[in-house]
């Protein structure tokens, strides 16, 4: 976003009311704890189901929080951002950049975990079956020639 908070289709305003479980989400990032390569922004790392954000449903893990109650987060340390959330009033206004489907969040240098639909046990079972069939054919062939 080049440091600006100009509106785009991926920028949304979310108003939350602090509940008994607080706002109900955790954050990562900041100028001192870069979470995304070349980006010092503040990101949502976890949504608590019973918190205000979880019950509201619009804020998602991986979303970038651009501002809280009009205060930009682009140059904040992690601790300063946490303090802004902690001391916010009951009604909280967030400006959020929704996570792009192709955007990968994570510590610098991390890679997404790829889950295979083929299990190791399945592969071993197929290989064992192939060996058994080969062994059966081999034994039959050699019995005929003795």
PyMOL commands that set and color helices and strands:
alter all, ss='L'
color gray80, all
select helices_A, chain A and resi 52-56+78-86+120-144
alter helices_A, ss='H'
color red, helices_A
select strands_A, chain A and resi 11-17+25-29+42-47+64-68+71-72+91-97
alter strands_A, ss='S'
color yellow, strands_A
deselect
rebuild
show_as cartoon
